[in-house]
Amino acid sequence: MGKGIVVRLVRRLTGVLATLLAASFVIFAAVYAAPGDPAVFLAGGRDKLTPERLAQVRAEYHLDEPLAAQYGRWLWDCLHLDLGRSFKYSDQVSDLVAARFPTTLQLVLYATVLFVVLGVGAGVLAAVKRSTWVDSAVVGITTLAASVPSFVAAIALVSFFGVRLGWFPVTGSGSGFLGTVHHLTLPALSLALGALALVSRVTRQAMADAAASDHVAAARASGVPEREIVRRHVLRNALGPIVTMCGLVMAGMLAGTVVVETAFGLSGIGSLLVGAINTHDFPVAQAVLLLMVTGYIVVTTAVDAVHPLLDPRVKEVRS
């Protein structure tokens, strides 16, 4: 038993490391192949740029080396927590990311709370009231929410709640707990709308599947109150796919904040990535993309580890 657990842990850790290694190479190669020469930017533009100066800059920043050599040097530095220096700001990339990451993390966590509470709640309501007007209304509203792009939702929320009613600020991330919640409400809601629809559908279907099981029918035949059946038998057995979907959606949000941060003027890693791409700031772009991929892999791995604890059937299959 103990040996089997160790083998599974080693196998999972090996898979995570292999995935990170492959992702890091794809990220580096993609940025390397992007149009534009960073040496021109580092040299101060094309005005009065001589071939000698261009060659000097390329040699100074190792841009004249082959792709494999540049990747090996970058990977070695990353393993030593050295993400390089920004071409644009001349600051350490780690300092820039550390300054921007809390805003993105707060936004993602807030959006996660919204889509979990509202999405799971709507899915439970639709499942309990299945084949009624309530079910149809929930499905219709969530389908409409899923069809609205995040940037359209952001513009609509800013126009109505921010400009017309003046209930929420439309820029900045605020300070303090209450100030941050107040400032991030509209961005988090814009980010959570599509996820809310997806989570509600998964919750509704998972509960419908759990309600069709034999032990639920036996509980009803035994006279167990419907509320207890829903809470102890239906919802509990449906937690596996619900938690899995919530984890996957949250992991995807780490890389999906670019549009929302740009729309609301938030200084997060999404807006940092956009600025880095526009200015050919390769070290920053590579670091932000690597952080996003790492976050996604860590969250999905954690969800995969928790799933068997919520659904014993998965544990039995894996064992």
C-alpha positions as CSV (number, residue, x, y, z in Angstrom):
1,M,0.0,0.0,0.0
2,G,2.7,2.5,1.0
3,K,4.9,1.5,-1.9
4,G,2.0,2.0,-4.3
5,I,1.5,5.5,-3.0
6,V,5.2,6.4,-3.4
7,V,5.2,5.0,-6.9
8,R,2.1,7.2,-7.8
9,L,3.7,10.3,-6.3
10,V,6.9,9.7,-8.1
11,R,5.1,9.1,-11.4
12,R,3.0,12.2,-10.9
13,L,6.0,14.4,-10.0
14,T,7.9,13.1,-13.0
15,G,4.9,13.9,-15.2
16,V,4.7,17.5,-13.8
17,L,8.4,18.1,-14.3
18,A,8.3,16.7,-17.8
19,T,5.3,18.9,-18.7
20,L,7.0,22.0,-17.3
21,L,10.2,21.3,-19.2
22,A,8.3,20.8,-22.5
23,A,6.2,23.9,-21.8
24,S,9.3,26.0,-21.0
25,F,10.9,25.1,-24.3
26,V,7.7,25.8,-26.3
27,I,7.4,29.2,-24.6
28,F,11.1,30.1,-25.2
29,A,11.0,29.0,-28.8
30,A,7.7,30.8,-29.5
31,V,9.1,34.1,-28.1
32,Y,12.4,33.5,-30.0
33,A,10.5,33.1,-33.3
34,A,8.3,36.2,-32.7
35,P,8.7,38.9,-35.3
36,G,11.0,41.8,-34.5
37,D,14.7,41.9,-33.4
38,P,15.2,42.7,-29.7
39,A,18.7,43.8,-30.4
40,V,17.3,46.7,-32.4
41,F,15.2,47.8,-29.4
42,L,18.1,47.3,-27.0
43,A,20.3,49.4,-29.2
44,G,17.9,52.3,-29.0
45,G,16.1,52.0,-32.3
46,R,17.1,52.0,-35.9
47,D,18.2,55.6,-36.0
48,K,21.9,55.8,-36.4
49,L,22.2,52.1,-35.8
50,T,25.4,50.6,-37.2
51,P,26.2,47.0,-37.9
52,E,29.0,47.1,-35.4
53,R,26.7,48.4,-32.6
54,L,24.1,45.8,-33.5
55,A,26.6,43.0,-33.3
56,Q,27.9,44.4,-30.0
57,V,24.4,44.3,-28.5
58,R,23.7,40.8,-29.7
59,A,27.0,39.5,-28.2
60,E,26.3,41.3,-24.9
61,Y,22.9,39.7,-24.5
62,H,23.9,36.4,-26.1
63,L,21.4,36.9,-28.9
64,D,23.9,35.7,-31.4
65,E,24.0,32.2,-30.0
66,P,21.9,29.3,-31.4
67,L,18.4,28.6,-30.0
68,A,19.5,25.6,-28.0
69,A,22.3,27.5,-26.3
70,Q,20.0,30.5,-25.4
71,Y,17.4,28.1,-24.1
72,G,19.9,26.2,-21.9
73,R,21.2,29.4,-20.5
74,W,17.7,30.8,-19.8
75,L,16.5,27.5,-18.2
76,W,19.6,27.3,-16.0
77,D,19.0,30.9,-14.8
78,C,15.3,30.1,-14.2
79,L,16.2,27.1,-12.0
80,H,18.3,29.5,-9.9
81,L,15.3,31.9,-9.7
82,D,17.0,34.4,-12.0
83,L,14.5,35.4,-14.7
84,G,16.8,38.0,-16.3
85,R,16.5,41.7,-16.6
86,S,13.7,43.6,-18.5
87,F,14.8,45.1,-21.8
88,K,12.3,48.0,-21.3
89,Y,12.5,48.8,-17.6
90,S,16.1,47.6,-16.9
91,D,14.7,46.0,-13.7
92,Q,14.9,42.4,-12.6
93,V,12.0,40.5,-14.2
94,S,11.3,38.8,-10.9
95,D,10.7,42.2,-9.2
96,L,8.3,43.2,-11.9
97,V,6.4,40.0,-11.7
98,A,6.3,40.0,-7.9
99,A,4.9,43.6,-8.0
100,R,2.1,42.7,-10.5
101,F,1.2,39.1,-9.5
102,P,-0.8,40.0,-6.3
103,T,-3.4,42.0,-8.3
104,T,-3.9,39.1,-10.7
105,L,-4.1,36.6,-7.9
106,Q,-6.7,38.6,-6.1
107,L,-8.7,39.0,-9.2
108,V,-8.7,35.3,-10.0
109,L,-9.6,34.4,-6.4
110,Y,-12.5,36.8,-6.3
111,A,-13.7,35.6,-9.7
112,T,-13.4,32.0,-8.4
113,V,-15.5,32.7,-5.4
114,L,-18.2,34.3,-7.6
115,F,-18.4,31.5,-10.2
116,V,-18.3,28.8,-7.5
117,V,-21.0,30.3,-5.3
118,L,-23.3,31.4,-8.2
119,G,-22.5,28.7,-10.6
120,V,-22.8,25.8,-8.2
121,G,-25.9,27.4,-6.6
122,A,-27.6,27.8,-10.0
123,G,-26.7,24.3,-11.0
124,V,-28.1,22.9,-7.8
125,L,-31.3,24.9,-8.2
126,A,-31.7,23.7,-11.8
127,A,-31.1,20.1,-10.8
128,V,-33.6,20.2,-7.9
129,K,-36.2,21.9,-10.1
130,R,-35.4,19.8,-13.1
131,S,-37.9,20.0,-16.0
132,T,-39.7,23.1,-14.6
133,W,-39.7,26.7,-15.6
134,V,-36.9,27.3,-13.0
135,D,-34.7,24.8,-14.8
136,S,-35.4,26.4,-18.1
137,A,-34.7,29.9,-16.8
138,V,-31.4,28.9,-15.3
139,V,-30.3,27.2,-18.4
140,G,-31.3,30.1,-20.6
141,I,-29.6,32.7,-18.4
142,T,-26.4,30.8,-18.1
143,T,-26.4,30.1,-21.9
144,L,-26.7,33.9,-22.5
145,A,-23.9,34.6,-20.0
146,A,-21.6,32.0,-21.7
147,S,-22.2,33.7,-25.1
148,V,-21.0,37.1,-24.0
149,P,-17.2,37.7,-24.4
150,S,-15.4,39.0,-21.4
151,F,-14.5,42.3,-23.0
152,V,-18.1,42.9,-24.0
153,A,-19.2,42.1,-20.4
154,A,-16.5,44.4,-19.1
155,I,-17.7,47.3,-21.3
156,A,-21.4,46.7,-20.3
157,L,-20.6,46.5,-16.6
158,V,-18.5,49.6,-16.7
159,S,-21.1,51.6,-18.6
160,F,-24.0,50.6,-16.4
161,F,-22.6,50.1,-12.9
162,G,-19.6,52.3,-13.1
163,V,-20.6,55.3,-15.2
164,R,-24.3,55.4,-15.1
165,L,-25.0,54.3,-11.5
166,G,-21.6,55.1,-10.1
167,W,-21.7,52.2,-7.7
168,F,-18.2,50.8,-8.5
169,P,-14.9,52.4,-9.6
170,V,-13.9,51.5,-13.2
171,T,-10.1,51.6,-12.8
172,G,-7.5,50.6,-10.3
173,S,-7.3,47.7,-7.7
174,G,-7.9,49.7,-4.5
175,S,-6.1,49.3,-1.2
176,G,-7.1,47.4,1.9
177,F,-9.5,44.5,2.0
178,L,-12.8,46.4,1.5
179,G,-11.2,48.8,-1.1
180,T,-9.8,45.9,-3.1
181,V,-13.2,44.0,-3.0
182,H,-14.9,47.2,-4.1
183,H,-12.5,47.9,-7.0
184,L,-12.3,44.3,-8.2
185,T,-16.0,43.5,-8.2
186,L,-16.7,44.5,-11.8
187,P,-13.5,42.9,-13.2
188,A,-14.1,39.7,-11.2
189,L,-17.7,39.5,-12.4
190,S,-16.6,40.1,-16.0
191,L,-14.1,37.3,-15.7
192,A,-16.5,34.9,-13.9
193,L,-19.5,35.2,-16.2
194,G,-18.5,32.5,-18.8
195,A,-17.1,30.2,-16.0
196,L,-20.4,30.6,-14.1
197,A,-22.4,29.2,-17.0
198,L,-20.0,26.2,-17.5
199,V,-19.9,25.3,-13.8
200,S,-23.7,25.5,-13.5
201,R,-24.2,23.1,-16.4
202,V,-21.6,20.6,-15.0
203,T,-23.3,20.8,-11.6
204,R,-26.7,20.3,-13.0
205,Q,-25.7,17.3,-15.1
206,A,-23.6,15.7,-12.3
207,M,-26.5,16.0,-9.8
208,A,-28.9,14.5,-12.4
209,D,-26.6,11.5,-12.8
210,A,-26.2,11.1,-9.1
211,A,-30.0,11.4,-8.5
212,A,-30.6,8.5,-11.0
213,S,-28.5,6.1,-8.9
214,D,-30.1,3.1,-7.1
215,H,-29.2,4.2,-3.5
216,V,-31.0,7.5,-4.1
217,A,-34.1,5.7,-5.1
218,A,-33.8,3.4,-2.1
219,A,-33.4,6.5,0.2
220,R,-36.6,8.0,-1.2
221,A,-38.4,4.7,-0.8
222,S,-37.3,4.6,2.9
223,G,-38.9,8.0,3.5
224,V,-35.8,10.1,3.9
225,P,-36.7,13.8,3.5
226,E,-35.9,15.2,0.1
227,R,-33.6,17.9,1.6
228,E,-31.4,15.2,3.2
229,I,-31.4,13.2,0.0
230,V,-30.1,16.2,-2.0
231,R,-27.5,17.2,0.5
232,R,-26.2,13.8,1.7
233,H,-26.7,11.6,-1.3
234,V,-27.0,13.6,-4.5
235,L,-24.7,16.6,-4.0
236,R,-22.1,14.7,-2.1
237,N,-21.7,12.1,-4.9
238,A,-21.7,14.9,-7.5
239,L,-18.8,16.8,-5.9
240,G,-16.1,15.0,-7.9
241,P,-16.8,16.4,-11.4
242,I,-17.9,19.7,-9.8
243,V,-14.6,20.3,-8.0
244,T,-12.7,19.1,-11.0
245,M,-14.4,21.6,-13.3
246,C,-14.0,24.4,-10.8
247,G,-10.3,23.7,-10.5
248,L,-9.8,23.6,-14.3
249,V,-11.7,26.8,-14.8
250,M,-9.7,28.6,-12.0
251,A,-6.4,27.3,-13.6
252,G,-7.5,28.7,-17.0
253,M,-8.3,32.1,-15.5
254,L,-4.6,32.6,-14.5
255,A,-4.0,33.0,-18.3
256,G,-7.3,34.6,-19.1
257,T,-7.0,37.9,-17.2
258,V,-5.3,39.9,-20.1
259,V,-8.5,41.3,-21.6
260,V,-10.1,42.1,-18.2
261,E,-7.0,43.8,-16.8
262,T,-6.6,45.9,-19.9
263,A,-10.3,46.9,-19.9
264,F,-10.2,48.0,-16.2
265,G,-6.7,49.4,-16.1
266,L,-5.4,46.9,-13.6
267,S,-1.6,46.5,-13.1
268,G,-1.5,42.7,-13.2
269,I,0.6,40.2,-15.0
270,G,-1.9,40.1,-17.9
271,S,-1.3,43.8,-18.7
272,L,2.4,43.3,-18.1
273,L,2.4,40.5,-20.7
274,V,0.7,42.7,-23.3
275,G,3.2,45.5,-22.7
276,A,6.1,43.1,-23.0
277,I,4.9,41.7,-26.3
278,N,4.3,45.1,-27.8
279,T,7.8,46.3,-26.8
280,H,9.6,43.0,-27.6
281,D,10.6,42.7,-23.9
282,F,11.3,39.0,-24.3
283,P,12.5,38.2,-20.8
284,V,9.3,39.6,-19.3
285,A,7.1,37.8,-21.8
286,Q,8.9,34.5,-21.2
287,A,8.7,34.8,-17.4
288,V,5.0,35.7,-17.4
289,L,4.0,32.9,-19.8
290,L,6.1,30.4,-17.8
291,L,4.3,31.6,-14.6
292,M,0.9,31.2,-16.2
293,V,1.7,27.7,-17.4
294,T,3.2,26.7,-14.0
295,G,0.1,27.9,-12.2
296,Y,-2.1,26.0,-14.5
297,I,-0.1,22.8,-14.1
298,V,0.0,23.1,-10.3
299,V,-3.7,23.7,-9.9
300,T,-4.7,20.9,-12.3
301,T,-2.3,18.5,-10.5
302,A,-3.8,19.5,-7.1
303,V,-7.3,18.9,-8.5
304,D,-6.3,15.5,-9.8
305,A,-4.9,14.6,-6.4
306,V,-8.0,15.7,-4.5
307,H,-10.5,14.1,-6.9
308,P,-10.1,10.5,-5.5
309,L,-10.7,11.8,-2.0
310,L,-14.1,13.1,-3.1
311,D,-15.1,10.2,-5.3
312,P,-14.1,6.8,-3.9
313,R,-14.9,5.2,-7.3
314,V,-12.0,7.0,-8.9
315,K,-9.7,5.7,-6.1
316,E,-10.9,2.2,-6.7
317,V,-10.2,2.4,-10.5
318,R,-6.7,3.9,-10.0
319,S,-5.7,1.3,-7.4
